[in-house]
Each structure stands twice: as C-alpha cells, then as structure tokens.
Amino acid sequence: GQDNFVVKAYRNGCDAGTLPFSLVNATPSVDMWSFGCMVFQMLSGQELVPTDINQNVVLDYIHKAATWTDEKLRQRIDTFIADEDAQDLIKRLLAVDPTKRWSATDVLNHPYFSGINDTCAMVAQVEDLVKRQAAIHSQVADLCERESSRGQLLEVIGEDIKVAISQLGQSVAFGLLETSDVSVPTSFIVLPFKSLDNVDPARVTSFLAQLWDSGKKMQTAKGSSICDIVQQLNAGDPLYLYLIDEDTGNVVIPDAKDPVYPIEIKTRDDHSFILMNLPLIQSSFKSLKTATMGTNWLQRLHVLPSSQKARDKKPEKTKSDWIKQVQQAILELSEPTASFQVLKKALDLKEPVIFVRGAALRELRQWFDTHDPSHSFAGLKRVITNQGRVVWTTSDAQILSDEACLNDEVQKTLEHIRDRFKKIAL
C-alpha cells in the first residue's frame, strides 16, 4: 500500500513468500486494541481513527496513528471520555506496547465492568494515615500528661511558695518582736520555794503537775471557765521567779544579798501573770528537761557545787533522795500543754497568734518594770551569740540596745486581753 502502510489479514497455511512485506503474527493484544477502539467510539461517539463514508481509513490518519504515543492517546482519551473508570479501561486497552495491554480476563475484572474498585492503594494510604494519627495521638497524650504534671507541679510550687511566704512573714514578725518587745528575759521558771537549800520534792512534783494540768484545761476552756483556771493557779503560797541563762542553760541562783531575785510572785495580786506566761514557763521547764538528760539538772541549778572538793564530799542521804526525786519529776514531764495558740483560743481572741505572744511579752516587760525597776535581771544581759541568736546571758558577746520599739497592734492585743480578764472576773 501507499506510504508502507498495509492493512490486510492472512490465514495460517497461506503462502506469504511472494508478499512484498513481512507478516506480523496476530496475538490477543491485537484484538484488545480493536476492542479499545470500539469502546472509545461507543463512549465518546468519535472514531479513534477517522474513516470516510465507506468506512475506509483515511490515509492521513493512518499515518498519524502509526506515530501515536501513550501520552498522545491519554490526552485524546481524557478529552472525549468523561468517566474515570472508562478512561482507565481504554488507556489500558490502547497501550502502544502490545505486551502492556490488558487481557480479556483483566478487562472483565476492571471496575468499569465489575463495579469493584481496587482499593489496595487507598487501603495502604488509609493504614499509613491511621499510623500517623496514632503517633500524633500518642504525642498529644504525652504532651497533655506533661502539661498536667507541669500544672500540678506549678500548683504544688505555688502552695509551697505561699507557705514559705507565710512562714517568712511570721519569722519577720517574730524577729521584729524579738528585737522590740523582747527587751526582758523570757526564759525563767517559777517554783514554790524562795530558797533551794531545802526542797520538798513532793511539792515540786505537785506544782509541775498543776502547771501541766492547767495547760490541758486551757485547751478545752471556754469563756468563764478561764476564771477557774486562774483561781487554781493563784491558790496557795507565793511563787518565786528564777531566771535562766539562755547561753549556758543554767538557772541563775542569785546572791543571798540580792534584794530582787528570786522575785516573789504574789499570786493573789498577779492573777494574770502565771496564765499569760504559762507557755514561756512550760517551755523553760522543757529546756531543763533536755538538760537533765545530758547532765545533772540540780548541778546546773548550782544546788550541787561543781568543785572537785565538793564532789568528793559524801552528800547527806536525805538531800540525795530529794534531788533524785526532783530530777525524776522533771524527766517525766510531757510535751508542753500550753501555747500562745491555746491561749488565743481559750480567750476567744481574733488577733493573730504573733500579736497574742507580743501582748504576753508586753505584759512581762511591764511586770519586770514593776518588780525589777533597775532591770538588773540578776546580771543577765541581752546579747547576740556567734550564731546570730539573741539570748540573755552573762557570757561575753555583742550587747544589744535595750531601746524599746513599741508596736500598736501588740499594744491593742494586750489591752484586749486585759479587758477579757476583767469580764471573766466579773
């Protein structure tokens, strides 16, 4: 034919040796090409290779068809075929390379005929998406957990900061009171003896039990019941106040010629002194209890001489007996039962505990102003130790100024407590 394009078919067994061209064996792929041309025309209404009125292929189009590529065919198919499944089917049928064309079996299984799309690729994508979502979910969950832990940690830190600030405020307030209102000694004990030369151990034990029992009663006291506690403390003979050297832990035993110490406490006149200072008194006895565990308490009181000569002298049996009994009574003391918190609750005060303590210290200072107007304090001085503690002692240290720094709130609390005592007494 013209331009070396021949469209003919020959059966096997015919002599083709005289033909001016070589034959190409017919294969199923040729039929699938023809089927693709037919499907294209059925769906698009256009001939893939145009023909004339007699359905003879126009020569020019035969020439074009011989130069088609897969890309050119895809463009033509996409232009005239709208259905995506049909597009895919025709593209597989009209593959230029015969070895790549689909077989009839493949065509029958195509979604265009079966209605079942091959979702393998989509499933793989979905599975990959699920894995990514799981990873993202895990990361988000981990982030949420960290944020929750961070929030809880911040909350705990916030509470700790609040507590620390509160404690710091109390410490500052306590320090202000220490440097202002603690202008008199606060470590002292009271005993029912003016002289410690002859002590009745039974009276000491009974007196200590009364002090601790009064503290227990204060814990549950309400209103007028405070009056009963005051009357119980004020009953009996006078008491005597002995100061304690806070640096050495020794009870200061005054010289026999000392006109002030030990200071007599006339319980019937100083009716509120013991009650308001009960926390300080119990605290001082507790410090003596600690001292008793490490050394001879009565020797710290200077009741027993500390010289070697005196130690070599055999003590009297009776004196040794009462010393041991008093020591045992001190050792058997429980934890203090009175505190300024207990005093605040018993008197139904609204002021902070720090002001109640300040009021007690103010009362104590005024009491010393009355009973020790020269502020001799049996030789004790207010000093700063090497550790920075403010103590009352006879030891050498930096002496503090005794200038008073009055605090209005503490003064108001003291006046409030005095009013309470007046109402209770009525």
Sequence and secondary structure as in RCSB ss.txt:
>XXXX:A:sequence
GQDNFVVKAYRNGCDAGTLPFSLVNATPSVDMWSFGCMVFQMLSGQELVPTDINQNVVLDYIHKAATWTDEKLRQ
RIDTFIADEDAQDLIKRLLAVDPTKRWSATDVLNHPYFSGINDTCAMVAQVEDLVKRQAAIHSQVADLCERESSR
GQLLEVIGEDIKVAISQLGQSVAFGLLETSDVSVPTSFIVLPFKSLDNVDPARVTSFLAQLWDSGKKMQTAKGSS
ICDIVQQLNAGDPLYLYLIDEDTGNVVIPDAKDPVYPIEIKTRDDHSFILMNLPLIQSSFKSLKTATMGTNWLQR
LHVLPSSQKARDKKPEKTKSDWIKQVQQAILELSEPTASFQVLKKALDLKEPVIFVRGAALRELRQWFDTHDPSH
SFAGLKRVITNQGRVVWTTSDAQILSDEACLNDEVQKTLEHIRDRFKKIAL
>XXXX:A:secstr
 GGG       TTS  TTSSS      HHHHHHHHHHHHHHHHHSS SS B TT  B HHHHHHHHT  HHHHHH
HHHHH   HHHHHHHHHHT SSGGGS  HHHHHTSHHHH     HHHHHHHHHHHHHHHHHHHHHHHHHHHHHHH
HHHHHHHHHHHHHHHHHHHHHHHHHHHHHHT  S   EEEES S SSS  HHHHHHHHHHHHHHHHHHHH  TTH
HHHHHHHHHSSS EEEEEB TTT  B    TT SSSSEEE TTTSTTHHHHTHHHHHHHHHHHHHHHHHS HHHH
TTSS  SHHHHHS   HHHHHHHHHHHHHHHT  S    HHHHHHHTT  S HHHHHHHHHHHHHHHHHHH TT 
 GGG EEEE TTS EEEESS  EE        HHHHHHHHHHHHHHHHHH 
